[in-house]
Amino acid sequence: MDVCDPAHAKSTLITSLPAQAGVSDFPQKLLNLIDARRRWFFAAMLLLYALGFNGQWRIERDSALYLTIGRNIFHGHGYSYQGRHESMAYPGLPFLFAGTSRLFRTDDVLPDLVIMFLIGFACLALTYRLFLLSAGRPTAVLMTVGLAASRLFYRYCFELLTDLPFLLGVLAFLVGYEAVLIAPFRSRQNAEKELRRPAWFDWPLLIAGLMISVVMRPAMWILVFAVMVATAWNIIRHVGRNCAVWRHLLLVSLIIAAGAVFFFSDPRRGTTGVVSQYEYYLLEKFSHPGQTFHDLFIVNLPELCESALAKALFGCPIMPGFNTLAAILVVALSCWLLWYRTLWGLFSLATIGTLLIFKPLDRYMLPVIPLLIFAWWNFLLWLHKRLPVKWADLALLAFLIAGVSTNLARLGQMVVEQRRVPFLLHYHDGRYVSLYQLCDMVRKYTKRRDQILVGPKVARILTYVGHRTALRAGNDAAADPGVPIYALIGPSWDEDGKGKVSLHEDTMVPTWVAEHGCTLGPRIGPALQNSPERCAWTLHRVIIGSASKITPPARPSRQTIQDDADD
């Protein structure tokens, strides 16, 4: 028996597709076909994801940071990074990695990859449950398959990043919210009549989802904002319905309690009580309104319209001009969600607004992708009912296939990348092909507390794999002149405007050494070079002269925090 009764659900005005004179019932037939063959679709999903799993770490700077902190927690060094208290990374994922290491008694990333893989399937199960509650089983099957076919979701099932665990928390919360606060009061015939009682696990899902979201990403502030506004609106709407009002007031109490618990137990604050780096950056952002508005309109808005939103929903940019139309469509879909479920629409619009203010990357749209896929389907249904009958079915099928095929094409590329051997030769254009050789050399010729100056996007990764303090050679490099300093010079891992890495020799380290009154000693150990690198990696001792200008900063600057932001 379905969890919700389609006869009473507000959502069934669209998703149950009642027969109308002069309107084709093709969408309903399509839903029924997918529902009848759901086991085959779920089996195909399982196969597609099994093909993508290779047990290899998809190397990223952020995941290296989380893995390093988790390893330090596991080995009893506290919530630290490079010997210092860590005040930026949210604690959820590092503690998850530390728990995995403790459970399996290993620092290897394979257990973490398996956990992330299972979290992906948990997200799919919660997606099914969410739309089962709100739209019935046929639509729930379609939405689950649609999310599984999303390039954005598929990718982060194999990344050791906070995006997928945060999505897990969001979906768990939305499922609990739907079951506890929406479904029981949805009857339009009798507002006081409960359609069904929440299942025993709905309240735990709501609470656990809220806690997981809060500890995973700074995007939790977006969720909290959306929930508080939606709750206030629902309390106003439900005045006179005591049960509904009390449940919403209880939710407000839970949010306040969760925020208080997180604030007082946040390991990033340490014993100083100072604000963490993400929140510090937020305050810095709003304290420079001129620069903020410049970034918003000159930098972020074009990137959001011409890349991020189209990639998030359709898997890739379409073409100039059409990308902006796709971005407008995504915003319009979010506005429709605001009518369908106040919380869903607020969360989606607030997420887009945050990207506009801070950094417009498609990965930050992952928490709302299930909701946007649902809105996209309902847009196709709306379009189907308004087109001439002879074109309506063909148009719906064409748009549906177009949206799925662009994502599936990207999934196919990723499956090929995941299966290629050797993996590092093909991953990210081969930029990490020499990584493990570099780490062996660094461990052989330097001591554990020594400092290694490196180029852009190398420091976190070398710190984790090489077990050394690797510092990005910039103005804010916190180098200690009392500790031996080495310089690792080689191909640049920085990217051009098209996201491609050149692998030409990086000049940042030699420039930093010269600007700080130091010199490079002779090469230590062998020069390492592998295809497709265009120059060799070399290790040198940094000779500190009497006129050295090396002074570690007291606090990270706004630019340093921006440089340390997600890739």
N, C-alpha and C positions, 0 to 999 in steps of 0.2 A: 504494500500500500504506500502511496506517495506520502512524503512528509507533510506537504501542505495541500489543501483542497483547491484545485484550480478554479472552482466555481466562485470562490470568494476573493481570490488574490487580485489586488489592484493591477499587478503586472500582467495578468492574463488578458487585459484589454488589448494587448499587442501579441504577447507570446503564445497564447493558446489559439490564436487565429480563427475566430468564429467565422463560419461560412456566411458570405454576403452575396447578394445577387449581383452578377456581372463581375465578380472578383474571383480569380483563379485560386484554387486551394493547393497549388503547387508547394508553397512554403510548408504547409502542414504535412503534405505527403513526404517532403524531404526530411522534416523532423522525425516523422514516424519511421522512415527508412533507416535513418541514423540510429534511432533508438532501438529498432529491431536488430540491427547489426552491431550494437554497441560492444559486444564482446570481441568482435573482430577489430573494431577500431582501437579498443584498449590493448589488444595483443600487438597491433601494429605500433602503437605508442611505445610499448615495452621494448619491442625489437629496435626501434629507432634510437631509443635512449641507451640500450645495451651496446649498440654499434658505436656510440659516441664515447663510451667510457673506456679509457686506456690506462688508468692508474698513474698517469703522469701529471706532475704539477704544472699547471698553466701559469708560468712565472709572471707575477705582477708585483709592483712596488707595495701596494696596499696589503696584499696577502702576506708578503714577506714581513711587514711590520706586525701584523696580527700573529703570525707564526712565531716571530721572535719574542714577543711579549708572552705568548702562551708558553713557550719553552722556558722562559725565565720564571714564570709562575710555577711551572712543573718542577723546576730544579731548586725552588725555594729562594729565588732572588727578588720576589715581590713583583709588583706591577711596574716594571722598569723596562727601559730601552737604552742600550749603550751605556749602562751603568748609572743612568739618571732616571728619576721618577717620570713616568710617562703621563702627560697631561692632555693628550689629544685624542687618541683612539678610544672609541666607546668600548666598554669592558665585555660586552656580550660574547663576541667571537673569540677574543683571547682566552677567556675562561672556558669556552667550549673546547678549544684546542688543548688547553691544559688538562681538562677532564678526559679528553680522548687519549692523550699521552699517558695519563695516570691509569686509565682503564686497560690500555693495551701495552703499557710499559715500553714505549718506543717513541722516538722523536721523528719517525718516518711519517710522511704526509699521506700515505695510502689510507690509513683509518679515517683521516679527516676528509679525504676525497669520497670515501664510501658514505660517511655521515652526510655530506653535502648532497650526494646523489639520492639518498633516502629522503632528505628534506624536500627535494624536488618532487618526489612522488607524494609526500605528505601534502604539499601545496596543491597538487592536482586533485587529491582526495577532498581537500577542503573547498576547492573551487566547485567540485561536483556537489558537495553538501550545500554550499551557499546558494547556488542557482536551483538546486532541488527545492530549497525552502522558498525561494522567491519567484520561480518561474516554471516549476514542474520538471519531470525527469527528461523528456526529450530535449528541452533547451539546456538542461544541466549537462547532458552527454555532449551536445554540440559545443558548449563553452569549454568543457574540459579538453576536448580534442583540439579546439582552437587555441587554447593556452599552450598545450603540448607542442603545437606546430609553430608557436611564436619563436622567432630567432632570438629575441632578447631573453626569454625564459630559458630556452634550451641552453644558451651559452652559459648562463650563471648556475646551471646545475653542475658544471664542471669547473667552476672557479671557487677558490677559497677566499671569498669576500663576504661582506655583510649583507649584500643585496638580497640573496635568497632567504637567509634566516629572518630578515626583516619582513619580507613578503609572507613568510610563514606566520609570523606574529600578527600581521595585518589581517590575513585571511582568517586566522583563528578568531580574532576579535570580531571581524565582520560577521562570521557565522554565528557566534554567540549573540551578537547584537541583533541580528535578524531573528534568531529563534526566541530570544528573551523579550525584546522590546518592540519588534515589528509584527511578526506572525500572529501573536495572540490577540492583537487589536486591529486586525486588518479588515474585518467584516464591514462592508458598506451598508448592509441591511440592518445590522444591530451593533452599534459601536461598543456596547457593553458586553457583547458575547465573545468569549474566547474561542478561537478556532481550534487551538490545540495547546497543550501544556508543553513547556520546554522539556527536552530530554535531559536526563541526569547529567550529561556531559556538557550541556550548553553553557551553564554558568562557569564551570572550570575552563572551557575554551575561551570565553570572554576575558576572564581574569588572566589566564596564562598568555593569551595573545597580547593583551595590553602590556604585561611585564616583559615579554620577549621583545616587543617593538621598542619599548622605552630604553632597553639596555643595548640595542644593536646599532642605531644610527641617529645622527642629529635630525634626520627626517621625522623622527618621532614627534618633534614639535609641531610638524604639519598635521599629523594624525590627531594629536591632543587638541590643537586649535579646531580642527574640523569637528571632532566629537563634541567639544564644549558648545560650539555654535549650534550644531544640529540638536543637541540635547536641550538647549535653551528654547529653540524653536518648537521642539516636540512637546516640551512642558507647557508652553503657551497653547499649542493646538489641543492638548489633552486635558485642559482645565475642566474639572468636573468628573474625570475618570480617575478615581483615586489610585487604582492599581497601576495604571500606566504612569501617573505622575510619580508615585513612590519608586517605581523601578528606575525611572530616569534620574531621580534624586540619588538613589543608591549608586547609580553609575557615576554621577559626579563625585560622590564620596570616594569611590574606588579610584578614580583618576587622581584626585588630590592625594590620597594615601600612597598610590604608586609613585607619584612625583616626589613626595616627601621621603619615601624610603630610598628612592634612587639618589636624591640629592644628598642625603646624609650618609649613604653607603657608597657613593661613587668613588672608586679607587683613584680616579684621575685627580681629585682634589688634594689627596695626600693629607698632610697635617697642617698645611698653610692656609687652607680654606679659600685659596684664590680660585677665580673662575677658570674653567678648563679652556684649552686653546680654541676649540670650535666656537664656544660661546664668546670668547674674547674676540675672535675674528668677526663674529656677528655684530658685536658692539662697535668694533672698528669700522665695519662696513657702513653702519648707519651714522657714524660720527664724521664721515666724509661724504656728504650728500652730493656734492658736485661730481666727484669721481664715480660715485654709485650710479648717478643718472647717466653719465657718459657711457659707462659700461653697459647699462641697461639698454639704451637705445642704439648705440653705435656698434657695440660688440655682441651682446647677448641676443638681442631681438633678431638680427639677421641669421645668426647661427641656429636659433630656436626654430625659426620659420623655414629655413632652407636645408635643415639637416635633422636636428634632434627629434622632433615630433614625427616626421615621416618615417625615420628609421625605427622609432619605438613601436609604431603600430604596423607598418608594412615591411619591416625587416631591412630596408635599405632606402636611400634617397631615390626619388623617382626621376625627376629632371627639374632644372631651374624653372621656377614659376609654378609648376605642378606641386613642388614641395610646399610652397606657401599655401596653395589650395588645400593640401593635405593637413597642414598645420591648422588652418581655419576650421577644417572639418573636425579635427581632434578637439578643438576648443568648443565647437558647437555640440559635439557628442557629450562633452563634460557638462555643458549647460543642460542638455536633456537629462543627464543623470541627476542633476539637481532637482528636476521635477519628479523623477522616478523614485529616488531615495535621496533625501536631503544630505545625508552623511556622505554618500558615494560622490555626489556632485561637488560638494565642498572640498572633499579630499583631493579629487582630481584637479579641480581648478586651483587649489592652493599649491599643489605639486607643480603645476605649470608655472604659476606665479613665482615660486621659489627658484625654479630653473632660470627664469627671466632675470631675477635679481642677482643670483650667485653664479652658477656655472651650468650652461645648457648642454648636458650630456644625456644621451638617450637612456643610459642605464638607470638614471634617477627616476625614469617613468615606470620602471618595473612594478612597483607596488600598486599601480592603477591599471596595468595592462589587462587583467581579467575583467575589470569594469568597462574599459574601453572596447574590448572585444564584444562584450554584451551590448554596448551601445551601438557598435557598428552593425551587428545583426539586426537590431531594432530599426536602425536607419534604413537598411535594405528592405525590411518589411514595410516601412513607411513609403519608400520609393516604389515598391511593388504595387501597392494599392493605388498609387496615383498615376502610374503609367498606363497607356492603352493595353488592353488585355493581351493582344497579340505579341507585344514586346515585353510585357512585365516579367514573365517567367525567364525568358532568355537574359534579360538585364540582371535579374537577381542572381542567376547562376553565374553569369560572367563576372560580376563584381565580387561574388563570394570566392570564385576560383582565383581571380586576380589577387585578392588580399591574401589568400592562403599560399599561392604559388610563389610570390616574392619571398615569403618567409621560408618556405620549403627549399627554395633554391639556396638560400643562405645556410640552412641546416645541412644540406648536402655538401656544401663547401667545407663546413666545419667537421662533418663526419670524415671526409677525405683527409683533412688536416690532422685529425685525431688518430687516424690509422696509419699515417705515413711514418716510415722508419728510415733513419733516426729522427725522433720527434723534434729535437731542438734545431735540427738543420732546416726545418720547414716552418716552425712556429715563429710568428712575428718576423718573417723575412730572414730568419737565421741570426737575429741579433744576439741570442744567448748561446750560440753554438760552442763558445769557449768557456762558458761560465764555470763548469766544474773543474776544468784544468786550471783556471785562474784561482779558484778557491784552494786547490791543492798547493799551488805555488805560494799563495799568501800564507797559508798555514805553515808551510815549510820554512819560509825565510823571515817570518815575523813572529813576535810573541803575542799572547792573547790580549794584553792590554794596550798594544800598539795601535796607532791611528793610521788609517789609510785614506788619503785624499783621492777622490774619484770624480768622474764627470757626471753629467746629468743623468738621473734615473738609474744610477748604479748603486747608490749608498745602501738603501734598505735591503736590496737583494743580496749584495755581498756581505752585509752584516749578518743576515740569516744563514746563508749557505757557508760563508767563510769563517763564522764565529769570531769576527773581528769588528772593531769600531770603524766603520767606513763612513766618511764624511763627504758630503757634496761640496766641491770647491767653489764656494760662493762667498759673498761679503759677510754672510752670517754663519759661516762654518765655525762650529764651537770647538776649535782645535786647542788643545792644551799644550803650550810650549814646553812644559815639564815632562811630557811623555813623548817617546820617539814617534816621529811622523814619517810616513812613507807616501810615495806618489805612484798611483797606478794609471798609466797613460795608454790609451788604445782607441779603438773605433768608438765613435759617438753613438749612444743609444737614443739620442734625441730625435724627434720626428719633424718632418717638414709640414707645411700647411695641409697636405693631402694624407697625413698620417703615415708616411713612409719613412723608414730609417735609412740614412745614407751610408753608415758604417765607415765614413771617412774619419781620419784621425781627429780626436777631440783636442781642442786647444785650451779648454777651461782650466785644467790642472796646471800646466806650465805658466799660464797667465797669472793664476792665483799665487803661485810660488814667487814669481818675479815681483808682483805688486806688494807682497808682504815681506820684502827684503830678504828672501831666502834663495837658495840655489839647489839644483838637482845634483845628486851624487851619481856615480856610475851605475849602470844597469846591474840589477841583482837577479841572478837566475836566468833561465832561458827566455827568449822572446817567443810568444805564443801567437799563432795565426792559423785560422781555419777558413775555408770557403764558407760564406761569401765575403768575409771581412777583407777590407782593402788596405789594412795596415796591421802591424803586430801590437800585441799587448806587452808592455815592459814595466818592470817594478824598479823604483829608485828610492833611495833614502833622501829625505829633505834635510838639507843642511841649514840650520838656523844661524844667521849671522847676528852680529851685535846690534844692527839696526832693524831687527825684526819687528814687525807691526802686528804680530799675532796676539789678538785679545778676544777671548770668548765673550759673546754677548750675554747680557743679564737676562733678557727675555726675548723670545722669538718675535720678529717684526711681522707686520701685516703681510709683507711680500713673502717672507719665509713660510708662513702658514699657507698662503696661496700656492706656493711652489710644492708644499707637502700635500696638497689636496689630491683627491682621487685622480687616477689617470683617465 
